[in-house]
Structure formats: C-alpha cells, structure tokens
Amino acid sequence: AGFERGEVHALMGENGAGKRTLGKVIAGLHKPDAGRIVLDGQELRTGSIDEAFAAGIRIVHQELAQCHNLSVAENLCLHDMPRKRGLVDRRAMEERARRLLRDLDPTIDPRSSVGSLAPGRRQIVQIAASLDDGRTGGHGPKVIVFDEPTSSLSIAETERLLTIVRRLASDGLCVLYVSHRMGEIFAACDRVTVLRDGKYVATSVVKEIDEPTLVEQMIGRRVSTPGAKAKPTGAAVEAQTLADAAGGHHTPPPASAEPVLVARDLCSPGVLRNVSVEVRPGEVVGIGGLVGSGRSEVLDAIFGLDARASGSVTVGSKLIAMRNPRAMIRARVGYVPEDRRLQGLFFELGCGENILLPYMPALAHAGVRDAAAEGKLARERVQSFHVKASRMSARPGSLSGGNQQKLLLARWMADNARVLLLDEPTRGIDVGTKAEVYRLIESAAARGAAVLLVSSEMPELLALSDRILVMADGRITGELTGDEKTQKNILTLATRETSAA
C-alpha cells in the first residue's frame, strides 16, 4: 500500500483484519516476516521503534499506553525530558505539555496524574504526545497513525480532533486513520484502504465510494435493509441501519410495568448528585451526556464499584447492599465497563477463564471446579460471540481490540442475565460485529432483561433506547421519549447549566 503526504488515509476492516498490525509494523513495534517500509525514499529498518520514531513516525494507540502514576507533563515528555543543570526542568516540561494540549484540551492540568483523568481525557493526552512538532529540539512527525483515536471522546472532542487531523494533513503530514466509525471516515479522510483477513482488498477515494460498498469490501457481504439509502449520510443512518439489520426492535414494556432495577438518590462526592434510575423488564434505557458528565459513574455506583457511593439499589424486590459487586452478580446483574483493560479483562488469565470467572461457583460441585462444564460453557460463549482466539488458554493481549471487547461481552451477556449495565459496548468494534452486538441487546430486552446503556454515540442511543436520560455535571438534566429523542435535544440537555437543571 502507498500513502501520500498531505492526506488522511483511512484503514478499515473487521476486527482481526490486520489494521492495527499494519500500523504497528509501520511504527516499528512489530517486525514483519517480509516486505519493506520506505519513507521519503529512504528504506527504514523494520522492527525498530527508535528508528521509526527518529524518522518521524508516531502512533496513537487504541489502548491507552501511559504511566498512570506519573503526571500528564511527565507522560508527554518521557521520550525527551527537558533538563537544566543536570536535573529535570519541571517548568519547561509543564510548559511543553501545555503547548501540546493547547489545541486539544487546554483545561487539562499538566501537573495532575494521568491515572486521575477520565478515559476520554487520558486519550487526549495520548494524542497530544504524538503531536510534538520539534520546537523543543525533538524530531517532528511526518507520519501519524491514529488507531481508533475517538473511541473515548465526546462529540465536541471528536469534532476538535477531526479538525486537528485535517490541519495536520494540510501541513504536509501523512495521517493514517483507523476507525470503525463511518461518519468519521467520510467526514475527514481522503482515501480509504480496506483489509480483510490480513490481506489487501482495495483502495478508494472516499468521495467516490458509498457506505454499502465499503461495508461489503470489509466483510464480504452487505449489511442493509429494504429502502436503505445507498449514499452515506453519517452515523445516524449507519446506527439505524445496523439496528434494523440486527432483527428489528423489541416491544418496550408499558409504563405501568414494575421496574426490575431501581436506583434511588445515588450520590458520590464530586461525581454524582441524587441520581435516580428505573428500568423495566424488556426496556433499554440509554444514558447520554458529554464525557465527564457522570454517565459511567452511575453504572459504577449501581454495580458496587464506587467505594464512596451512597443511595439504594433494588433488583426485583430485593434491596442490594451498596458497594457489593458480588451481590450484584448473584442477583444476575452483568456489567460491561468502559475501559476493558483497566476494569474488564484479566490479562494474565486465558480467554476461557476470563469468560468463566463470574460463573465458577455455580458450575462447581462441592467446592471443586468442574473442568468439563467450564470448558463447554467457555466454548459456547466463544462461538456465540465469534471471538477469534487461537485457543481457550490464549491471553487477551494476543487478541485484537475488537476481539477483546467481544470476550468481555461474552462474559456478561448471558441468557439468564436479569439486568445488563453496558458502558460503551461497541467501543472498538467493527461494523459487522456492531450489528451483532445490537442484535444481542435487542434479544436481551426481548427476553425480559432490563438494559441500562451508556454510549457516546448519539445515533446509537437513538437507535436502541426506549428512553434516554441525559446527564450533566453529575445529575440527570432531563428524560427523552418518543419524538423527543433527537440529537438536538440530547445536546441541549447535555450542555444545560447545573443551576437550570
């Protein structure tokens, strides 16, 4: 494949197609078995991170690669710490960090620890690290590989990033942009290359290809519905088309139905303020809002992960003790967290054990693990969720980001789940798998599960939710139903001043 200066070149394909591997080979993180990389007429030594970096190649990883115990400034300057009289010059380091963050989010304090930031802000810091333009004596970038850079960003942050991506290209950089979000590809990219099963499929000018054709190149078949428009019209059409292709919509329960999940007056210092949520059997309730509004924190409080949370949570007719995840699991509540690396998966365990952890006590006999029953359940889940793993003992780190996400879904979206708490369930998932996840959500609601869904993608919320609760500054600012469910109304409530809520 060939990439040009001054262009934003998209790399697309299903999970496991080879997009991330190609990006890592270009950045020197992986050494290919064959082939070569040429930059500005100079052949680079493959498999050398230092040589790729010195040549001007940067990569923004999908998974956050940061030192959480260090400050933002320290993370941004790790490759080239400014010094004065043999010591680290913290003032210069913090000034460089402010400059790198200026166009992304100047409100991030360079002195704060990265671990204290929300995932969306940690992603911004990682993006900023790739934008060092060399004014401090380093080598500025010539090629930047963005691997799902907006997966944790709000709408405003995404728009800001896309503007920066286009600016970088106009300045003569080559930007390789990996994303599953069709709207971003058509909004920001000049050309698109599709990979499938590790092989090159096609390269097209974005303005000369439509969404159904691009999807067909990616997965080898069309995901469409009668009457679907041929021309891409953004994320809203994609989400609705995928939701329709997933098998239609469940019938929401009547308003008179008794809720299966009731959370009352959830509070957490500096995070949540008197949040109350009810979800009925067979209902999908979406939670919208900007990054930092408290969406994910609501799910953490309900599932018992917030040690400072107060309030009450009832599942069915049973009051569940706060801050007790084990009790929630026993009550058949499943939780897919936003950050699969820090909160979801156990990378030192195999795929089978990652799926089985919540169910081992129920499968055991007299306290002894039943290897046959465990193996059977793990294989069924892997097959049902189409997790591409070489073997059950393979560790999650050997899987693509999308397959890691499917592994997490396979753990929690069991047939007997009574309540599902889903935080960004389609993050890092390709368009084909996204349709499958939509089908699973619809099926769960159809069999009577109560689903509480957090998503940064408003079209996804609109396509899947029966009701949408919108949050701002740690509290619910409004509820949208029926024709009230529009992107405009979500944004209006998401940006409402707290005093007006």
Secondary structure as a PSIPRED ss2 file (coil, helix, strand):
# PSIPRED VFORMAT (PSIPRED V4.0)

   1 A C   1.000  0.000  0.000
   2 G C   1.000  0.000  0.000
   3 F C   1.000  0.000  0.000
   4 E C   1.000  0.000  0.000
   5 R C   1.000  0.000  0.000
   6 G C   1.000  0.000  0.000
   7 E C   1.000  0.000  0.000
   8 V E   0.000  0.000  1.000
   9 H E   0.000  0.000  1.000
  10 A E   0.000  0.000  1.000
  11 L E   0.000  0.000  1.000
  12 M E   0.000  0.000  1.000
  13 G C   1.000  0.000  0.000
  14 E C   1.000  0.000  0.000
  15 N C   1.000  0.000  0.000
  16 G C   1.000  0.000  0.000
  17 A C   1.000  0.000  0.000
  18 G C   1.000  0.000  0.000
  19 K H   0.000  1.000  0.000
  20 R H   0.000  1.000  0.000
  21 T H   0.000  1.000  0.000
  22 L H   0.000  1.000  0.000
  23 G H   0.000  1.000  0.000
  24 K H   0.000  1.000  0.000
  25 V H   0.000  1.000  0.000
  26 I H   0.000  1.000  0.000
  27 A C   1.000  0.000  0.000
  28 G C   1.000  0.000  0.000
  29 L C   1.000  0.000  0.000
  30 H C   1.000  0.000  0.000
  31 K C   1.000  0.000  0.000
  32 P C   1.000  0.000  0.000
  33 D C   1.000  0.000  0.000
  34 A C   1.000  0.000  0.000
  35 G C   1.000  0.000  0.000
  36 R C   1.000  0.000  0.000
  37 I E   0.000  0.000  1.000
  38 V E   0.000  0.000  1.000
  39 L E   0.000  0.000  1.000
  40 D C   1.000  0.000  0.000
  41 G C   1.000  0.000  0.000
  42 Q E   0.000  0.000  1.000
  43 E E   0.000  0.000  1.000
  44 L E   0.000  0.000  1.000
  45 R C   1.000  0.000  0.000
  46 T C   1.000  0.000  0.000
  47 G C   1.000  0.000  0.000
  48 S C   1.000  0.000  0.000
  49 I H   0.000  1.000  0.000
  50 D H   0.000  1.000  0.000
  51 E H   0.000  1.000  0.000
  52 A H   0.000  1.000  0.000
  53 F H   0.000  1.000  0.000
  54 A H   0.000  1.000  0.000
  55 A H   0.000  1.000  0.000
  56 G C   1.000  0.000  0.000
  57 I E   0.000  0.000  1.000
  58 R E   0.000  0.000  1.000
  59 I E   0.000  0.000  1.000
  60 V E   0.000  0.000  1.000
  61 H C   1.000  0.000  0.000
  62 Q C   1.000  0.000  0.000
  63 E C   1.000  0.000  0.000
  64 L C   1.000  0.000  0.000
  65 A C   1.000  0.000  0.000
  66 Q C   1.000  0.000  0.000
  67 C C   1.000  0.000  0.000
  68 H C   1.000  0.000  0.000
  69 N C   1.000  0.000  0.000
  70 L C   1.000  0.000  0.000
  71 S E   0.000  0.000  1.000
  72 V H   0.000  1.000  0.000
  73 A H   0.000  1.000  0.000
  74 E H   0.000  1.000  0.000
  75 N H   0.000  1.000  0.000
  76 L H   0.000  1.000  0.000
  77 C C   1.000  0.000  0.000
  78 L C   1.000  0.000  0.000
  79 H C   1.000  0.000  0.000
  80 D C   1.000  0.000  0.000
  81 M C   1.000  0.000  0.000
  82 P C   1.000  0.000  0.000
  83 R E   0.000  0.000  1.000
  84 K E   0.000  0.000  1.000
  85 R C   1.000  0.000  0.000
  86 G C   1.000  0.000  0.000
  87 L E   0.000  0.000  1.000
  88 V E   0.000  0.000  1.000
  89 D C   1.000  0.000  0.000
  90 R H   0.000  1.000  0.000
  91 R H   0.000  1.000  0.000
  92 A H   0.000  1.000  0.000
  93 M H   0.000  1.000  0.000
  94 E H   0.000  1.000  0.000
  95 E H   0.000  1.000  0.000
  96 R H   0.000  1.000  0.000
  97 A H   0.000  1.000  0.000
  98 R H   0.000  1.000  0.000
  99 R H   0.000  1.000  0.000
 100 L H   0.000  1.000  0.000
 101 L H   0.000  1.000  0.000
 102 R C   1.000  0.000  0.000
 103 D C   1.000  0.000  0.000
 104 L C   1.000  0.000  0.000
 105 D C   1.000  0.000  0.000
 106 P C   1.000  0.000  0.000
 107 T C   1.000  0.000  0.000
 108 I C   1.000  0.000  0.000
 109 D C   1.000  0.000  0.000
 110 P C   1.000  0.000  0.000
 111 R C   1.000  0.000  0.000
 112 S C   1.000  0.000  0.000
 113 S E   0.000  0.000  1.000
 114 V H   0.000  1.000  0.000
 115 G H   0.000  1.000  0.000
 116 S H   0.000  1.000  0.000
 117 L C   1.000  0.000  0.000
 118 A C   1.000  0.000  0.000
 119 P H   0.000  1.000  0.000
 120 G H   0.000  1.000  0.000
 121 R H   0.000  1.000  0.000
 122 R H   0.000  1.000  0.000
 123 Q H   0.000  1.000  0.000
 124 I H   0.000  1.000  0.000
 125 V H   0.000  1.000  0.000
 126 Q H   0.000  1.000  0.000
 127 I H   0.000  1.000  0.000
 128 A H   0.000  1.000  0.000
 129 A H   0.000  1.000  0.000
 130 S C   1.000  0.000  0.000
 131 L C   1.000  0.000  0.000
 132 D C   1.000  0.000  0.000
 133 D C   1.000  0.000  0.000
 134 G C   1.000  0.000  0.000
 135 R C   1.000  0.000  0.000
 136 T C   1.000  0.000  0.000
 137 G C   1.000  0.000  0.000
 138 G C   1.000  0.000  0.000
 139 H C   1.000  0.000  0.000
 140 G C   1.000  0.000  0.000
 141 P C   1.000  0.000  0.000
 142 K C   1.000  0.000  0.000
 143 V E   0.000  0.000  1.000
 144 I E   0.000  0.000  1.000
 145 V E   0.000  0.000  1.000
 146 F E   0.000  0.000  1.000
 147 D E   0.000  0.000  1.000
 148 E C   1.000  0.000  0.000
 149 P C   1.000  0.000  0.000
 150 T C   1.000  0.000  0.000
 151 S C   1.000  0.000  0.000
 152 S C   1.000  0.000  0.000
 153 L C   1.000  0.000  0.000
 154 S C   1.000  0.000  0.000
 155 I H   0.000  1.000  0.000
 156 A H   0.000  1.000  0.000
 157 E H   0.000  1.000  0.000
 158 T H   0.000  1.000  0.000
 159 E H   0.000  1.000  0.000
 160 R H   0.000  1.000  0.000
 161 L H   0.000  1.000  0.000
 162 L H   0.000  1.000  0.000
 163 T H   0.000  1.000  0.000
 164 I H   0.000  1.000  0.000
 165 V H   0.000  1.000  0.000
 166 R H   0.000  1.000  0.000
 167 R H   0.000  1.000  0.000
 168 L H   0.000  1.000  0.000
 169 A H   0.000  1.000  0.000
 170 S H   0.000  1.000  0.000
 171 D C   1.000  0.000  0.000
 172 G C   1.000  0.000  0.000
 173 L C   1.000  0.000  0.000
 174 C E   0.000  0.000  1.000
 175 V E   0.000  0.000  1.000
 176 L E   0.000  0.000  1.000
 177 Y E   0.000  0.000  1.000
 178 V E   0.000  0.000  1.000
 179 S C   1.000  0.000  0.000
 180 H C   1.000  0.000  0.000
 181 R C   1.000  0.000  0.000
 182 M H   0.000  1.000  0.000
 183 G H   0.000  1.000  0.000
 184 E H   0.000  1.000  0.000
 185 I H   0.000  1.000  0.000
 186 F H   0.000  1.000  0.000
 187 A H   0.000  1.000  0.000
 188 A H   0.000  1.000  0.000
 189 C C   1.000  0.000  0.000
 190 D C   1.000  0.000  0.000
 191 R E   0.000  0.000  1.000
 192 V E   0.000  0.000  1.000
 193 T E   0.000  0.000  1.000
 194 V E   0.000  0.000  1.000
 195 L E   0.000  0.000  1.000
 196 R E   0.000  0.000  1.000
 197 D C   1.000  0.000  0.000
 198 G C   1.000  0.000  0.000
 199 K E   0.000  0.000  1.000
 200 Y E   0.000  0.000  1.000
 201 V E   0.000  0.000  1.000
 202 A E   0.000  0.000  1.000
 203 T E   0.000  0.000  1.000
 204 S E   0.000  0.000  1.000
 205 V E   0.000  0.000  1.000
 206 V H   0.000  1.000  0.000
 207 K H   0.000  1.000  0.000
 208 E H   0.000  1.000  0.000
 209 I C   1.000  0.000  0.000
 210 D C   1.000  0.000  0.000
 211 E H   0.000  1.000  0.000
 212 P H   0.000  1.000  0.000
 213 T H   0.000  1.000  0.000
 214 L H   0.000  1.000  0.000
 215 V H   0.000  1.000  0.000
 216 E H   0.000  1.000  0.000
 217 Q H   0.000  1.000  0.000
 218 M H   0.000  1.000  0.000
 219 I H   0.000  1.000  0.000
 220 G C   1.000  0.000  0.000
 221 R C   1.000  0.000  0.000
 222 R C   1.000  0.000  0.000
 223 V C   1.000  0.000  0.000
 224 S C   1.000  0.000  0.000
 225 T C   1.000  0.000  0.000
 226 P C   1.000  0.000  0.000
 227 G C   1.000  0.000  0.000
 228 A C   1.000  0.000  0.000
 229 K C   1.000  0.000  0.000
 230 A C   1.000  0.000  0.000
 231 K C   1.000  0.000  0.000
 232 P C   1.000  0.000  0.000
 233 T C   1.000  0.000  0.000
 234 G C   1.000  0.000  0.000
 235 A H   0.000  1.000  0.000
 236 A H   0.000  1.000  0.000
 237 V H   0.000  1.000  0.000
 238 E H   0.000  1.000  0.000
 239 A H   0.000  1.000  0.000
 240 Q H   0.000  1.000  0.000
 241 T H   0.000  1.000  0.000
 242 L H   0.000  1.000  0.000
 243 A H   0.000  1.000  0.000
 244 D H   0.000  1.000  0.000
 245 A H   0.000  1.000  0.000
 246 A C   1.000  0.000  0.000
 247 G C   1.000  0.000  0.000
 248 G C   1.000  0.000  0.000
 249 H C   1.000  0.000  0.000
 250 H C   1.000  0.000  0.000
 251 T C   1.000  0.000  0.000
 252 P C   1.000  0.000  0.000
 253 P C   1.000  0.000  0.000
 254 P C   1.000  0.000  0.000
 255 A C   1.000  0.000  0.000
 256 S C   1.000  0.000  0.000
 257 A C   1.000  0.000  0.000
 258 E C   1.000  0.000  0.000
 259 P C   1.000  0.000  0.000
 260 V C   1.000  0.000  0.000
 261 L E   0.000  0.000  1.000
 262 V E   0.000  0.000  1.000
 263 A E   0.000  0.000  1.000
 264 R E   0.000  0.000  1.000
 265 D E   0.000  0.000  1.000
 266 L E   0.000  0.000  1.000
 267 C E   0.000  0.000  1.000
 268 S E   0.000  0.000  1.000
 269 P C   1.000  0.000  0.000
 270 G C   1.000  0.000  0.000
 271 V C   1.000  0.000  0.000
 272 L E   0.000  0.000  1.000
 273 R E   0.000  0.000  1.000
 274 N E   0.000  0.000  1.000
 275 V E   0.000  0.000  1.000
 276 S E   0.000  0.000  1.000
 277 V E   0.000  0.000  1.000
 278 E E   0.000  0.000  1.000
 279 V E   0.000  0.000  1.000
 280 R C   1.000  0.000  0.000
 281 P C   1.000  0.000  0.000
 282 G C   1.000  0.000  0.000
 283 E C   1.000  0.000  0.000
 284 V E   0.000  0.000  1.000
 285 V E   0.000  0.000  1.000
 286 G E   0.000  0.000  1.000
 287 I E   0.000  0.000  1.000
 288 G E   0.000  0.000  1.000
 289 G C   1.000  0.000  0.000
 290 L C   1.000  0.000  0.000
 291 V C   1.000  0.000  0.000
 292 G C   1.000  0.000  0.000
 293 S C   1.000  0.000  0.000
 294 G C   1.000  0.000  0.000
 295 R H   0.000  1.000  0.000
 296 S H   0.000  1.000  0.000
 297 E H   0.000  1.000  0.000
 298 V H   0.000  1.000  0.000
 299 L H   0.000  1.000  0.000
 300 D H   0.000  1.000  0.000
 301 A H   0.000  1.000  0.000
 302 I H   0.000  1.000  0.000
 303 F H   0.000  1.000  0.000
 304 G C   1.000  0.000  0.000
 305 L C   1.000  0.000  0.000
 306 D C   1.000  0.000  0.000
 307 A C   1.000  0.000  0.000
 308 R C   1.000  0.000  0.000
 309 A C   1.000  0.000  0.000
 310 S E   0.000  0.000  1.000
 311 G E   0.000  0.000  1.000
 312 S E   0.000  0.000  1.000
 313 V E   0.000  0.000  1.000
 314 T E   0.000  0.000  1.000
 315 V E   0.000  0.000  1.000
 316 G C   1.000  0.000  0.000
 317 S C   1.000  0.000  0.000
 318 K E   0.000  0.000  1.000
 319 L E   0.000  0.000  1.000
 320 I E   0.000  0.000  1.000
 321 A C   1.000  0.000  0.000
 322 M C   1.000  0.000  0.000
 323 R C   1.000  0.000  0.000
 324 N C   1.000  0.000  0.000
 325 P H   0.000  1.000  0.000
 326 R H   0.000  1.000  0.000
 327 A H   0.000  1.000  0.000
 328 M H   0.000  1.000  0.000
 329 I H   0.000  1.000  0.000
 330 R H   0.000  1.000  0.000
 331 A C   1.000  0.000  0.000
 332 R C   1.000  0.000  0.000
 333 V E   0.000  0.000  1.000
 334 G E   0.000  0.000  1.000
 335 Y E   0.000  0.000  1.000
 336 V E   0.000  0.000  1.000
 337 P C   1.000  0.000  0.000
 338 E C   1.000  0.000  0.000
 339 D C   1.000  0.000  0.000
 340 R H   0.000  1.000  0.000
 341 R H   0.000  1.000  0.000
 342 L H   0.000  1.000  0.000
 343 Q H   0.000  1.000  0.000
 344 G H   0.000  1.000  0.000
 345 L C   1.000  0.000  0.000
 346 F C   1.000  0.000  0.000
 347 F C   1.000  0.000  0.000
 348 E C   1.000  0.000  0.000
 349 L C   1.000  0.000  0.000
 350 G C   1.000  0.000  0.000
 351 C H   0.000  1.000  0.000
 352 G H   0.000  1.000  0.000
 353 E H   0.000  1.000  0.000
 354 N H   0.000  1.000  0.000
 355 I H   0.000  1.000  0.000
 356 L H   0.000  1.000  0.000
 357 L H   0.000  1.000  0.000
 358 P H   0.000  1.000  0.000
 359 Y H   0.000  1.000  0.000
 360 M H   0.000  1.000  0.000
 361 P H   0.000  1.000  0.000
 362 A H   0.000  1.000  0.000
 363 L H   0.000  1.000  0.000
 364 A C   1.000  0.000  0.000
 365 H E   0.000  0.000  1.000
 366 A C   1.000  0.000  0.000
 367 G C   1.000  0.000  0.000
 368 V E   0.000  0.000  1.000
 369 R C   1.000  0.000  0.000
 370 D C   1.000  0.000  0.000
 371 A H   0.000  1.000  0.000
 372 A H   0.000  1.000  0.000
 373 A H   0.000  1.000  0.000
 374 E H   0.000  1.000  0.000
 375 G H   0.000  1.000  0.000
 376 K H   0.000  1.000  0.000
 377 L H   0.000  1.000  0.000
 378 A H   0.000  1.000  0.000
 379 R H   0.000  1.000  0.000
 380 E H   0.000  1.000  0.000
 381 R H   0.000  1.000  0.000
 382 V H   0.000  1.000  0.000
 383 Q H   0.000  1.000  0.000
 384 S H   0.000  1.000  0.000
 385 F C   1.000  0.000  0.000
 386 H C   1.000  0.000  0.000
 387 V C   1.000  0.000  0.000
 388 K C   1.000  0.000  0.000
 389 A C   1.000  0.000  0.000
 390 S C   1.000  0.000  0.000
 391 R C   1.000  0.000  0.000
 392 M C   1.000  0.000  0.000
 393 S C   1.000  0.000  0.000
 394 A C   1.000  0.000  0.000
 395 R C   1.000  0.000  0.000
 396 P H   0.000  1.000  0.000
 397 G H   0.000  1.000  0.000
 398 S H   0.000  1.000  0.000
 399 L C   1.000  0.000  0.000
 400 S C   1.000  0.000  0.000
 401 G H   0.000  1.000  0.000
 402 G H   0.000  1.000  0.000
 403 N H   0.000  1.000  0.000
 404 Q H   0.000  1.000  0.000
 405 Q H   0.000  1.000  0.000
 406 K H   0.000  1.000  0.000
 407 L H   0.000  1.000  0.000
 408 L H   0.000  1.000  0.000
 409 L H   0.000  1.000  0.000
 410 A H   0.000  1.000  0.000
 411 R H   0.000  1.000  0.000
 412 W H   0.000  1.000  0.000
 413 M C   1.000  0.000  0.000
 414 A C   1.000  0.000  0.000
 415 D C   1.000  0.000  0.000
 416 N C   1.000  0.000  0.000
 417 A C   1.000  0.000  0.000
 418 R C   1.000  0.000  0.000
 419 V E   0.000  0.000  1.000
 420 L E   0.000  0.000  1.000
 421 L E   0.000  0.000  1.000
 422 L E   0.000  0.000  1.000
 423 D E   0.000  0.000  1.000
 424 E C   1.000  0.000  0.000
 425 P C   1.000  0.000  0.000
 426 T C   1.000  0.000  0.000
 427 R C   1.000  0.000  0.000
 428 G C   1.000  0.000  0.000
 429 I C   1.000  0.000  0.000
 430 D C   1.000  0.000  0.000
 431 V H   0.000  1.000  0.000
 432 G H   0.000  1.000  0.000
 433 T H   0.000  1.000  0.000
 434 K H   0.000  1.000  0.000
 435 A H   0.000  1.000  0.000
 436 E H   0.000  1.000  0.000
 437 V H   0.000  1.000  0.000
 438 Y H   0.000  1.000  0.000
 439 R H   0.000  1.000  0.000
 440 L H   0.000  1.000  0.000
 441 I H   0.000  1.000  0.000
 442 E H   0.000  1.000  0.000
 443 S H   0.000  1.000  0.000
 444 A H   0.000  1.000  0.000
 445 A H   0.000  1.000  0.000
 446 A H   0.000  1.000  0.000
 447 R C   1.000  0.000  0.000
 448 G C   1.000  0.000  0.000
 449 A C   1.000  0.000  0.000
 450 A E   0.000  0.000  1.000
 451 V E   0.000  0.000  1.000
 452 L E   0.000  0.000  1.000
 453 L E   0.000  0.000  1.000
 454 V E   0.000  0.000  1.000
 455 S C   1.000  0.000  0.000
 456 S C   1.000  0.000  0.000
 457 E C   1.000  0.000  0.000
 458 M H   0.000  1.000  0.000
 459 P H   0.000  1.000  0.000
 460 E H   0.000  1.000  0.000
 461 L H   0.000  1.000  0.000
 462 L H   0.000  1.000  0.000
 463 A H   0.000  1.000  0.000
 464 L H   0.000  1.000  0.000
 465 S C   1.000  0.000  0.000
 466 D C   1.000  0.000  0.000
 467 R E   0.000  0.000  1.000
 468 I E   0.000  0.000  1.000
 469 L E   0.000  0.000  1.000
 470 V E   0.000  0.000  1.000
 471 M E   0.000  0.000  1.000
 472 A E   0.000  0.000  1.000
 473 D C   1.000  0.000  0.000
 474 G C   1.000  0.000  0.000
 475 R E   0.000  0.000  1.000
 476 I E   0.000  0.000  1.000
 477 T E   0.000  0.000  1.000
 478 G E   0.000  0.000  1.000
 479 E E   0.000  0.000  1.000
 480 L E   0.000  0.000  1.000
 481 T E   0.000  0.000  1.000
 482 G H   0.000  1.000  0.000
 483 D H   0.000  1.000  0.000
 484 E H   0.000  1.000  0.000
 485 K C   1.000  0.000  0.000
 486 T C   1.000  0.000  0.000
 487 Q H   0.000  1.000  0.000
 488 K H   0.000  1.000  0.000
 489 N H   0.000  1.000  0.000
 490 I H   0.000  1.000  0.000
 491 L H   0.000  1.000  0.000
 492 T H   0.000  1.000  0.000
 493 L H   0.000  1.000  0.000
 494 A H   0.000  1.000  0.000
 495 T C   1.000  0.000  0.000
 496 R C   1.000  0.000  0.000
 497 E C   1.000  0.000  0.000
 498 T H   0.000  1.000  0.000
 499 S H   0.000  1.000  0.000
 500 A H   0.000  1.000  0.000
 501 A C   1.000  0.000  0.000
